[in-house]
């Protein structure tokens, strides 16, 4: 009886560890996507700012 309970508990702990690992991987993936979007936005802002400065220098 105890052997069965221990195996079931062990399987539950493994499943929980896999679930927690999956959550960490998902979070890391989401953070990378946000970072990529932020970098792209920052590059657009820099280009826009440079263009604005160039236009101001011309006029």
Secondary structure in CASP SS format (residue, H / E / C, confidence):
PFRMAT SS
TARGET T0000
AUTHOR 0000-0000-0000
METHOD secondary structure of the structure
MODEL  1
X C 1.00
X H 1.00
X H 1.00
X H 1.00
X H 1.00
X H 1.00
X H 1.00
X H 1.00
X H 1.00
X H 1.00
X H 1.00
X H 1.00
X H 1.00
X H 1.00
X H 1.00
X H 1.00
X H 1.00
X H 1.00
X H 1.00
X H 1.00
X H 1.00
X H 1.00
X H 1.00
X H 1.00
X H 1.00
X H 1.00
X H 1.00
X H 1.00
X H 1.00
X H 1.00
X H 1.00
X H 1.00
X H 1.00
X H 1.00
X H 1.00
X H 1.00
X H 1.00
X H 1.00
X H 1.00
X H 1.00
X H 1.00
X H 1.00
X H 1.00
X H 1.00
X H 1.00
X H 1.00
X H 1.00
X H 1.00
X H 1.00
X H 1.00
X H 1.00
X H 1.00
X H 1.00
X H 1.00
X H 1.00
X H 1.00
X H 1.00
X H 1.00
X C 1.00
END
